[in-house]
Amino acid sequence: MDIKEYFARISYRGSHNKPDLATMSDIFQHHIQAVPFENLSIHCGEGIELNLEATYNKIVRKKRGGWCMENNYLLSWVLKTLGYDVILLGAKVYVPELDAYPDEIDHLLLQVELDGKSYIVDGGFGMAYQLWQPMELISGTDQPQTPGVFRFQEESGTWYLEKVKRKQCVLNSGTSTSQNLENEVCRRIYLFTLQPRDIEEFRGCNAHLQTAPDSLFVTKSICSLQTADGIRALVGWKLTEIKYNYRDNMDLVEIRFLADEEIEKTLKEKFNITLDKKFVPVNTSRLSLF
């Protein structure tokens, strides 16, 4: 495992001698624009290992992406290698259709202590709720970023992350989401506590999320990548491309449904992903990712 090889993977050519906020933010930005959030292994008949060396080989050498337990575990190694103080945290991701959080943690994120402040670093959420910058861990303060306004709310030691949503201009409106989600003004994303976690505590959810019949990651094949001004995502056969804030407080959304023969080419051209095994797209869940 070589930090310079990782930097080449994310096209990072900046300084990394001083572990400060500017450097961490720059590396983070390069990571999310180079490494997709994806679960394609599940739909190629491959297992997802919770092993740092395997994750490094997959993301850095094979130029694949990964889900939270891969992206953030790799980022924790990168930041620790550069001298940052990193703590693993566990979160529970909000399910809007159920208006509920799961009973067990199902998301890995990072807390970084820097110059007397705490920051949340999460490069493994993907889609339109992916942070573009580390967020200072303070409650009730709006923290505007390119994707929108994020904020934390803390209640009795539990922290909630939420995002204020913009309006959307959907070019082909016949494929838009449900009215309820369109009218949603603020989306809860996940809750977490500041209890430090060990990677071993994620082995159960890593196995469950890729095998349980009702798991979002079993019922949907997902590949999303942040771009210079938005996001692109392939969920099943549905390709969504979003340009953030193209007009005042409005995102431009373009949706297209692909034929089977377009999938492989789209993964290569839009996400820089080439798969080793036969990929079978899936989208049988009604849960919304936008």
VEXNULUM-143472 format. One record per atom (N, C-alpha, C, O): x, y, z; residue in three letters. Coordinates in steps of 0.2 Angstrom, whole numbers, plus 2048, in hexadecimal, padded with zeros to 3 digits. Layout:
# residues N
XYZala...
***
This chain:
# residues 290
8047FA800met800800800met804806800met809807804met80380A7FBasp8088107FAasp8048167F9asp7FF8177F5asp80581B7FDile8018217FDile8028257F6ile7FD8287F4ile8088257F3lys8098287EDlys8048247E7lys8028287E3lys80481E7E8glu7FF81A7E3glu7F881C7E4glu7F481D7DFglu7F681D7EAtyr7EF8207ECtyr7EE8277E9tyr7E98287E6tyr7F382B7EAphe7F38327E7phe7F28327E0phe7EE8367DDphe7F682D7DCala7F582D7D5ala7EE82A7D3ala7EB82D7CEala7EB8267D7arg7E48237D6arg7DF8297D6arg7DB8297D2arg7E082E7DAile7DB8337DBile7DD83A7D8ile7DA83F7D8ile7E38397D4ser7E683F7D0ser7E78457D5ser7E684B7D3ser7EA8437DBtyr7EC8487E0tyr7F384A7DFtyr7F78467E0tyr7F58507DEarg7FB8537DDarg7FD8587E2arg80385B7E1arg7F98597E7gly7FA85F7EBgly7FF85D7F1gly8028577F1gly8008617F5ser8058607FBser80185B800ser7FB85B801ser805858804his803853809his80785380Fhis80784E813his80C85880Fasn811858815asn80E85A81Basn810858821asn80985E81Blys806861821lys7FF85F822lys7FA86081Elys7FD85B827pro7F6859828pro7F285E82Bpro7F085F831pro7EF862826asp7EB868828asp7E4867824asp7E3862820asp7DF86B826leu7D886B823leu7D886B81Bleu7D5868818leu7DC870819ala7DC871812ala7DF86B80Eala7DC869809ala7E4868810thr7E786280Dthr7E285C80Dthr7E0859808thr7DF85B813met7DA856814met7D485780Fmet7D185280Cmet7D185D80Fser7CC85F80Bser7CD85E803ser7C985B7FFser7D385F801asp7D585F7FAasp7D68577F8asp7D38557F3asp7D98537FDile7DA84C7FBile7D38497FBile7D18457F7ile7CE84B800phe7C7848800phe7C484A7FAphe7C08467F7phe7C48507F7gln7C18527F1gln7C384E7EBgln7BF84C7E7gln7CA84D7EBhis7CC8497E5his7CA8417E6his7C883E7E1his7C983F7EChis7C78387EDhis7C08377EAhis7BF8327E7his7BB83B7ECile7B483A7EBile7B383B7E3ile7AE8397E1ile7B883F7E0gln7B78407D9gln7BA83B7D4gln7BA83B7CEgln7BE8377D8ala7C28317D4ala7BF82A7D6ala7BF8267D2ala7BD8297DCval7BB8237DEval7B48227DFval7B18267E3val7B081E7DBpro7A981E7DBpro7A781B7E2pro7AA8177E5pro7A181D7E4phe79D8197E9phe7998137E5phe7958157E1phe79B80D7E6glu7988087E2glu7978017E6glu79C8007EAglu7927FD7E4asn7927F67E7asn7917F17E2asn78E7EC7E2asn7957F27DCleu7947EE7D6leu7977E77D7leu7957E27D4leu79B7E67DCser79E7E07DEser7987DB7DFser7997D57DDser7947DD7E3ile78E7D97E5ile78A7D67DFile7887D17DFile78A7DA7DAhis7867D87D4his78B7D67CEhis7897D57C9his7917D47D0cys7957D07CCcys7977CA7CFcys79C7C67CDcys7947C87D5gly7957C27D8gly79C7C27DCgly79F7BC7DDgly79E7C87DEglu7A47C87E2glu7A27CB7E9glu79D7CE7EAglu7A67C87EEgly7A57CB7F5gly7A97D17F6gly7AE7D37F3gly7A67D57FBile7AA7DB7FDile7AD7DA803ile7AA7D9809ile7B47DA803glu7B87D9809glu7B97DF80Dglu7BA7E480Bglu7B97DE814leu7BA7E3819leu7C27E281Bleu7C37E0820leu7C67E4816asn7CD7E2817asn7D17E8813asn7D07E980Dasn7D57EC817leu7D87F2814leu7DC7F080Eleu7DC7F4809leu7E07EB80Eglu7E47E9808glu7E07E8802glu7E27EA7FCglu7DB7E4803ala7D67E27FEala7D37E87FBala7D27E97F5ala7D17ED7FFthr7CE7F37FDthr7D27F77F9thr7D17FA7F4thr7D97F87FCtyr7DE7FC7F8tyr7DF7F97F1tyr7DF7FD7ECtyr7DF7F27F1asn7E07EF7EAasn7DB7F17E5asn7DB7F27DFasn7D57F07E8lys7CE7F17E4lys7CE7F97E2lys7CD7FA7DClys7CF7FD7E6ile7CD8047E5ile7D38087E1ile7D380B7DCile7D98067E4val7DF80A7E1val7E28067DBval7E38097D6val7E38007DBarg7E67FC7D6arg7E17FA7D0arg7E37FA7CAarg7DB7F87D2lys7D67F67CDlys7D27FC7CBlys7CE7FB7C7lys7D38017CElys7CF8087CClys7C78077CDlys7C48097C9lys7C58037D2arg7BE8027D4arg7BC8077D9arg7C080B7DBarg7B68077DBgly7B380B7E0gly7B28067E6gly7B48017E7gly7AD8097EBgly7AB8047F0gly7A68087F4gly7A480E7F2gly7A38047F9trp79E8087FDtrp7A280A804trp7A880B804trp79E80D809cys7A181080Ecys7A680D812cys7AB810814cys7A6806813met7AB803817met7B1802813met7B6800816met7B180380Cglu7B7802808glu7BA809807glu7C080B809glu7B680E805asn7B8815804asn7BB81880Basn7C081B80Basn7B7818810asn7B981B816asn7BF81781Aasn7C381B81Dasn7BF811819tyr7C480D81Ctyr7CB80F819tyr7D081081Ctyr7CB80F812leu7D181180Eleu7D3818810leu7D981A811leu7CE81D810leu7CF824812leu7D2824819leu7D782981Aleu7D082081Eser7D3820825ser7DA81E824ser7DE821828ser7DC81A820trp7E381881Ftrp7E781E81Ctrp7ED81F81Etrp7E4821817val7E8826814val7E982C819val7EF82E819val7E482E81Dleu7E4834821leu7E9832827leu7ED836829leu7E982C82Alys7EE82A82Flys7F582A82Clys7F982C830lys7F6827826thr7FC827823thr7FF82E823thr80582F823thr7FB833822leu7FD83A821leu7FD83E828leu7FF844828leu7FC83A82Dgly7FD83D834gly7F6840837gly7F784483Cgly7F183F834tyr7EA841837tyr7E883C83Dtyr7EA83683Dtyr7E483F842asp7E283B847asp7DB839845asp7D683D845asp7DA833843val7D3830840val7D082B845val7D3827848val7C982C846ile7C582784Aile7C0824845ile7BD828842ile7BF81E846leu7B981B842leu7B381C846leu7B381B84Cleu7AD81E843leu7A781E846leu7A281A842leu7A381883Cleu79C818845gly797814842gly790819842gly78F81C847gly78D81883Cala78781C83Bala781817839ala782812837ala77B81A83Alys775817838lys77281B832lys770821834lys77181882Cval76E81C827val76781D827val763818827val764823826tyr75D824826tyr75A821820tyr75C82281Atyr75481E821val75081B81Bval74A81F81Aval74581E81Eval749824816pro744829815pro73D825814pro738828817pro73D820810glu73781D80Fglu73481A815glu72E819816glu73881881Aleu736815820leu73681A826leu73381982Bleu738820825asp73982582Aasp73C822830asp73A823836asp74281F82Fala74581B835ala74C81A833ala74F81A82Eala750819839tyr757817839tyr75780F83Atyr75380D83Etyr75C80C838pro75D804839pro75F804841pro761808844pro75E7FD843asp7607FC84Aasp7687FC84Basp76A7FD850asp76B7F9846glu7737F8847glu7767FD842glu77380083Dglu77C7FF844ile78080383File781800838ile7827FA838ile781804833asp78280182Casp786806828asp786806822asp78A80B82Bhis78E80F827his79481182Bhis794812831his79A811828leu7A081382Bleu7A281A829leu7A181C823leu7A481E82Eleu7A682582Cleu7AC826831leu7AE823835leu7AF82C82Fleu7B682E833leu7B5834837leu7B2839834leu7B883583Dgln7B983B840gln7C083C840gln7C4838842gln7C284383Fval7C984583Fval7C984B844val7C6850843val7CE84A848glu7D084F84Dglu7D585384Aglu7DB851848glu7D485A84Aleu7D985E846leu7D9865849leu7D4868849leu7DF86784Casp7DF86E84Fasp7DA870854asp7D7875854asp7D886B858gly7D386C85Dgly7CC86C85Bgly7C886D85Fgly7CB86A855lys7C4869852lys7C3862850lys7C885E84Elys7BD86084Fser7BB85984Dser7B885A846ser7B385F845ser7B9856841tyr7B685683Btyr7B484F839tyr7B784A83Btyr7AE84F835ile7AB849833ile7AE84882Bile7AC84D827ile7B184382Aval7B3841823val7B083B821val7B0836824val7AC83C81Basp7A8836819asp7A8836811asp7A483A80Easp7AC83280Fgly7AD831807gly7AA82B805gly7AB8297FFgly7A5829809gly7A2822807gly79A822807gly79781D809gly797828806phe790828806phe78D8287FEphe7888257FDphe79082C7FAgly78E82B7F3gly78882F7F2gly7858337F6gly78682E7EBmet77F8317E9met77F8397EAmet78583C7EAmet77983C7EBala7798437ECala77A8457F3ala77984B7F5ala77B8417F8tyr77C8427FFtyr783842801tyr785841807tyr7888417FCgln78F8417FDgln7928477FFgln79184C7FCgln795848805leu79884E807leu79E84F802leu7A184B800leu79F856801trp7A58587FDtrp7AB85A800trp7B085B7FEtrp7AA85B807gln7AF85E80Bgln7AE85B812gln7A9859814gln7B485B816pro7B385981Dpro7AE85E820pro7AF86481Fpro7AA85B825met7A6860829met7A8861830met7A985C833met7A8867832glu7AA868839glu7A486583Eglu79E86683Cglu7A6862843leu7A185E847leu79E86484Cleu7A0864852leu79986884Aile79686C84Eile78E86C84Cile78C86B847ile78A86D852ser78386C851ser77F87284Fser781877852ser77B87184Agly776877849gly77987C844gly775881843gly77F87B841thr78188083Dthr78187E836thr784878834thr77E882831asp77E88082Aasp786880827asp789885829asp78787B824gln78E87B820gln78D87A819gln78C874816gln78C87F815pro78B87F80Epro79187B80Apro79787D80Bpro78F877806gln794874801gln7918747FAgln78B8757F9gln7948727F5thr7928727EEthr78B86E7EEthr7878707EAthr78B8687F0pro7858647F0pro77F8677F3pro7798657F2pro78086B7F8gly77A86E7FCgly77D870803gly783870804gly778872807val77A87480Eval77986E813val77386B813val77E86C816phe77E86681Bphe77F869822phe78186F823phe77C865827arg77D86882Darg77C862832arg77985D830arg77F862838phe77E85D83Dphe77A860843phe779866844phe77685C845gln77185D84Bgln773858851gln77385284Fgln77585A857glu77785685Cglu771856861glu76F85B864glu76F850863glu76A84F869glu76C84986Dglu76D84486Bglu76E84B874ser770846879ser775842877ser77583C878ser77A844873gly780840871gly77F83D86Bgly784839868gly77983D867thr77883A861thr77984085Cthr77584585Cthr77D83F856trp77D844851trp77A84284Btrp77A83C849trp776847848tyr772846842tyr77584A83Ctyr77685083Dtyr776847837leu77884B831leu77284B82Cleu76F84782Bleu77185282Aglu76C853825glu76E85781Fglu77385B820glu76A85781Alys76C85C814lys76685F812lys76085C811lys766866811val76186A80Fval761869807val76686A804val75B867804lys75B8657FDlys75986C7F9lys7568707FBlys75C86C7F3arg75A8717EEarg75486E7EAarg7538687EAarg7518737E6lys74C8717E1lys75086D7DBlys75686E7DBlys74C8697D8gln74F8667D2gln74C8677CBgln7468687CBgln7508697C6cys74D8697C0cys74E8637BCcys7548627BAcys74985E7BBval74A8587B8val7498587B1val74385A7AFval74E8577ACleu74C8587A5leu7478547A2leu74385679Eleu74884D7A5asn7428497A2asn73E8477A8asn73F8427ACasn73984B7AAser73684B7B0ser7328447B1ser72F8437B6ser7308417ACgly72D83A7ACgly7308357B0gly72D8307B2gly7378367B2thr73B8317B5thr73C8347BCthr7418317C0thr7398397BEser73B83C7C5ser7398387CBser7358337CAser73B83A7D1thr7398367D7thr7328387D9thr72E83C7D6thr7308347DFser7298357E1ser72883C7E4ser72D8407E5ser72283E7E4gln7208457E6gln7228477EDgln72584C7EEgln7228427F1asn7248437F8asn72B8457F9asn72D8497FDasn72F8417F5leu7368427F6leu7388497F2leu73D84C7F4leu73484B7EDglu7368517E9glu7348577EEglu73785C7EDglu72F8567F2asn72D85B7F7asn73185C7FDasn731860801asn7368577FEglu73A857804glu73F85D804glu74285E7FFglu73F860809val74386680Aval74A86580Dval74F86780Bval74A860812cys75085E815cys750857816cys74B854818cys756854814arg75684C815arg75B84A81Barg76184D81Barg75884781Farg75D844824arg76183E821arg75F83B81Carg76883E822ile76C83981File76E834823ile76D82E822ile771835829tyr77283082Etyr773833835tyr774839836tyr77382E83Aleu775830841leu77B82C843leu77C827841leu77F82F848phe78482B84Bphe78682E851phe784833853phe78A82A855thr78D82D85Bthr79482D85Bthr79782B856thr79883085Fleu79F83185Fleu7A382B863leu7A882C864leu79F826863gln7A2820866gln7A781D861gln7A581B85Cgln7AE81D863pro7B381A85Epro7B181385Cpro7AF80F861pro7B2811856arg7B180A854arg7B7807851arg7BC80A84Farg7B7800851asp7BC7FC84Fasp7BA7F9848asp7B47F8848asp7BE7F8843ile7BC7F683Dile7B87EF83Dile7B47ED839ile7BA7EB843glu7B77E5844glu7AF7E5845glu7AC7E1844glu7AD7EB848glu7A67EC849glu7A27ED843glu79C7ED843glu7A57ED83Dphe7A27EE837phe7A17E8833phe79E7E882Dphe7A47E2835arg7A47DC831arg79D7DA831arg79B7D782Barg7997DA836gly7927D8835gly78E7DB830gly78B7D882Cgly78E7E2830cys78A7E682Bcys78D7E5824cys78A7E681Fcys7947E5824asn7977E481Dasn7947DD81Aasn7937DD814asn7937D881Eala7917D281Bala7897D281Aala7877D0815ala7867D581Fhis77E7D681Ehis77C7DA818his7787D8814his77F7DF817leu77D7E4811leu77E7E180Bleu77B7E3806leu7837DC80Agln7847D9803gln7817D2802gln7817CF7FDgln77D7D0808thr7797CA807thr7727CA809thr76E7C6806thr7707CE80Dala7697CF80Fala7647D0809ala7657D5806ala75F7CC808pro75A7CD802pro7577D4802pro7567D77FDpro7567D7808asp7537DE808asp7587E4808asp7567EA809asp75F7E2808ser7647E7808ser7637EC802ser7637E97FCser7647F2803leu7647F77FDleu7697F57F8leu7697F67F2leu76F7F27FBphe7757F17F6phe7747EA7F2phe7777E97EEphe76F7E67F5val76E7E07F1val7687E27ECval7687DF7E6val7647E67EEthr75E7E87E9thr75F7ED7E4thr75B7EE7E0thr7657F17E5lys7677F67E0lys76E7F57DElys7737F47E3lys7707F57D8ser7777F67D6ser7787FE7D6ser7758017D2ser77E8007D9ile77F8077DAile7868097D8ile78B8067DAile78780E7D4cys78D8117D2cys78C8197D2cys78981B7CDcys78F81C7D6ser78F8247D6ser7968277D7ser79A8247DAser79682D7D3leu79D8307D3leu79C8387D4leu79883A7D0leu79F83B7D8gln79F8427D8gln7A38457D2gln7A88437D1gln7A084B7CFthr7A484E7CAthr7A68557CCthr7A58577D2thr7A98597C7ala7AB85F7C9ala7A58647CBala7A68687CFala79F8637C8asp7998677CAasp7938637CCasp78E8667CCasp79485D7CDgly78E8597CFgly78F8527D0gly7948507D4gly78B84D7CEile78B8467CFile7888437C9ile7848457C6ile78B83D7C8arg7888387C3arg7878317C7arg78B82F7CBarg78182E7C6ala7808287C9ala77C8237C4ala7788257C1ala77E81C7C5leu77B8177C1leu7788127C6leu77C80F7CAleu7718127C7val76E80E7CBval76A8097C7val76580B7C4val76C8037C7gly7687FE7C2gly76A8007BBgly7708017B9gly7658027B7trp7668047B0trp76580C7B0trp76580F7AAtrp76480F7B5lys7628167B6lys76881A7B7lys76B81A7BClys76A81E7B2leu7708237B2leu76D82A7B4leu76982D7B0leu76F82D7B9thr76D8337BCthr7738387BCthr7788367BFthr77383E7B9glu7788437B9glu7758497BCglu77084C7B9glu77984C7C1ile7768527C4ile77C8577C4ile7818567C5ile77985D7C2lys77E8637C3lys77B8677C8lys77686A7C8lys77F8687CDtyr77D86C7D3tyr77D8737D2tyr7818767CFtyr7778767D5asn77687D7D5asn7778817CEasn77A8867CEasn77587E7C9tyr7768807C2tyr7728877C1tyr77488B7BEtyr76C8877C5arg76988E7C6arg76888F7CDarg76988A7D1arg7668957CFasp7668977D6asp7618917DAasp75B8917D9asp76588E7DFasn7628897E3asn75E8837DFasn7598817E1asn7618827DAmet75D87C7D6met7638787D2met76887B7CFmet7628717D3asp76686D7D0asp76386A7C9asp75D8697C8asp7688697C4leu7658677BEleu76685F7BEleu76C85D7BFleu76185B7BCval7618547BCval75F8517B6val75A8537B3val76384D7B3glu7628497ADglu7628427AEglu76783F7B1glu75D83E7ACile75C8377ADile75C8347A6ile7588367A2ile75F82E7A6arg75F82A7A0arg75F8237A2arg7628217A6arg75B81E79Ephe75B8177A0phe75F81479Aphe75E815794phe76481079Cleu76880D798leu766806796leu76280279Aleu768804790ala7677FD78Eala76D7F8791ala7727FB792ala76C7F2791asp7717EE794asp7787EF790asp77D7EE794asp7777EF78Aglu77E7F0786glu7817F7787glu7877F7785glu77E7FB78Bglu78180278Cglu785802793glu789807794glu7837FD797ile7857FD79Eile78D7FD79File7908027A2ile7907F979Bglu7987F879Cglu79B7FE79Aglu7A080079Dglu799801794lys79C807791lys79B80D796lys7A0811797lys79580D799thr79481379Dthr7988137A3thr79A8187A6thr79980D7A6leu79D80C7ACleu7A480E7ABleu7A78117AFleu7A680D7A5lys7AD80E7A3lys7AE8167A2lys7B28197A4lys7A981979Eglu7AA82079Cglu7A88257A1glu7AB82A7A2glu7A38237A5lys7A08287AAlys7A38277B1lys7A482B7B5lys7A68207B2phe7A881F7B9phe7AF81C7B9phe7B281B7BFphe7B281B7B3asn7B98187B3asn7B98117B6asn7BF8107B9asn7B480D7B5ile7B48077B8ile7B48017B3ile7B08027AEile7B87FD7B4thr7B87F77B0thr7B77F17B4thr7BC7F07B9thr7B27ED7B3leu7B17E77B8leu7B47E07B5leu7B57DF7AFleu7B67DC7BAasp7BA7D67B8asp7B47D17B6asp7B57CC7B2asp7AF7D17B9lys7AA7CC7B9lys7A37CF7B6lys7A27D57B5lys79F7CA7B4lys7987CC7B1lys7947D07B6lys7937CD7BBlys7927D67B4phe78E7DA7B8phe7877DA7B6phe7857DA7B0phe7827D87BBval77B7D87BAval7787DE7BEval7777DE7C4val7757E37BApro7727E97BEpro76C7E77C1pro7687E27BFpro76A7EA7C7val7647E87CBval7627EF7CDval7657F37CFval75B7EF7CDasn7587F57D1asn7507F37D2asn74C7F57CFasn7507EF7D8thr7497ED7DAthr7467F07E0thr7417EF7E2thr74B7F47E3ser7487F87E9ser7457FE7E7ser7478027E2ser7408007EBarg73D8077EAarg74080C7EEarg73D8127EDarg74580B7F2leu7488107F6leu74B8157F2leu74F8137EDleu74B81B7F3ser74D8217EFser7548227F2ser7568237F8ser7598247EDleu7608257EEleu76182D7EDleu76682F7EEleu75C8307EBphe75C8387EAphe75783B7EEphe7578427EEphe
***
